[in-house]
Amino acid sequence: MTRSRWAFTFDPKELMKPLIVLLSAWTLTLIIYKFVHGTWLYARSGRIAMSVMLIFTALGHFLYPDWMAMMLPDFVPFKQAIIASTGILEIAAAVGILVPRWRWTTAWLLIGFFILILPANIYAAAHNIDYQTGSFEGPGLTYLWFRIPLQILFIVWTYLCCLKN
């Protein structure tokens, strides 16, 4: 029996890991700041949470490099180097948004990065790629119902926590 690309048969918990990390880190940081400083520091907590989430997602680039390379079309050369580079870029962005002097530039570059990686996610969804198992048993196009709003959230989050404040 073949699975329809549009069937909602995937485990959303697997796709929600970056969101769970982001929201958990934000909540924990907010509580710590409230306890220590007596005030809610939303933007600062948001920057720290985004940094934690970026480190978390960067780990995938180093733990699953061959499988993440499957997310890139065949015509793309140097897939392994691209995967490693984007992992390093995520780590650099995690640091850059925490440094006031670099925050503005890093935030704009991070927003651009979030836009630029969306085609790889679309390609992976269209080809049912599961980068965590290196198989073609991924959730398919239903993944995009979650991934596209998630990318938009990351962009808005970066704007509000790094550029607006």
N, C-alpha and C positions, 0 to 999 in steps of 0.2 A: 504494500500500500504506500503510495507516495503522498508526501505532505504538500499541501498547497503553500505557495510562497506567501499568501495573504492570510493563512490560518493563524489564529492567535494561540499557538501551541508551545510557546517558549516560556522559560522560567524567568519572569521579570527580575527576580532577585539578582541573577547573574549580571543583568544589564544595569542594575541600580547601584552597584558597588561604588563608583565614583561619587554619585549623589549622596549615598549614605555616609561616605567618608567626609564629604564637604559639609553636610548638615550636622554631623556629629562633632566634627572639629569646631564648627562655628558655635554650636550650643555650649560645648565645654569651655571654649575660650571666653564666650560671653559671661558665663557663670563665674569663671576665675576672675575676670576683670571686675565684675560687679562686687565680688567678695573682697578683692584686694584694693580696688580704687573707689568703690562705692558708687560707680556709675556704669552704664551700659555703653561700651565702646563698639558700636555695630560695625563701622567701616574697618577699624583695626582688626576686630575679630574676623571679619569677612576676608581680609587679606591673608591672615594667618591660615584660615580654613582653606582658602584657594591654594596656598602654598603647600599645605599638607596633602590636598587632593592631587596637585601636580606631581608631587614626589611619589604618591601612590600609583598614579597612572604611568609615570616614567618607569617604575619598576617593571611593568609589563613589557616594555621595550627591551629590557635586558633578561627577563625571565623567559619570554616567549618570542625571541627575535625571528626565528624561522617561520613561526606561525603568523606573527604580525606581518611579515613580508608577504604573506598570501593576500593581504588586504590591498596590495598594490597591483595594478594591471601588469600583464606580462611584458608590455613594451617599456616599462620603467626600468632603467638600468640601475645598478648599484643598490638594490633593495636593502641589503643588510646595512650598508652605510647610512642610508636614509632613515632606517628604523633606529639605529644607534644615535644618529644626529638629532632626531626628533625627541628621543629620550633625554639627551643632554640639554636640548633646548627647553624642555619642560622643567628640568632641574634649575637651569639658569633663570627661567621666568619665576620659579618659586622663590628664588633668592631676590631677584630684581624687584618684585612687587613689594618686598619688605624693606627695601633701602629707599628712603625718601628721595634721594638724589636721582635714582634710576626709575622710580615708580611710574612716572608719566609715560616715558618711552617704552618701558617694559609692558605696561598695560596695553598700549596701542599695538605693540607687536604681538602680544598674547591674543588680543581680539582678532588680529589678522591670522594668527596661527589656528585659532578655533574655526575660522571660516575656511582656511586652506585644507584642513584635515577632513572636512565633511565629505568631499568626493571619495576619499578612501573608505569611509564608512558606508557610503552609498554603494560603492563597488563590492564591498564585503557582504552587504545585505543582498545585493542582486545575485551574488554567487553562493549564498548560504555558507559563508566562511565563518567558522568558529575559531578565533585566534587562540583561545585557551586550550583547545584540544588539537588544533592543526587539522581539522576535518572540514568536510563540506556538509556538515550536519547542523549548521548554525540556524538561527531563527528566521533567516530570510528577510524579506521586505518588511515584515512586521516589526523588525528591529528599528526601522526608521520612524515608526510611530512614537517611539520613545527617544531615539537618539537625536532627532532634529530638535524637538523641544528642549532636550538636555543641552545641546550646543547653544541654543538661544539663551537658556538660563545662564550658562557659563559666560557668555558674552555680556549679558546684562549685569551679572554679578561682578564681573571685572570692571565694567564701566562704573557701577555705583560705588564699589568699595575702593577702587584705585584712582579713578579720574574725577568723579563727582565730589569726593571728600578730600 
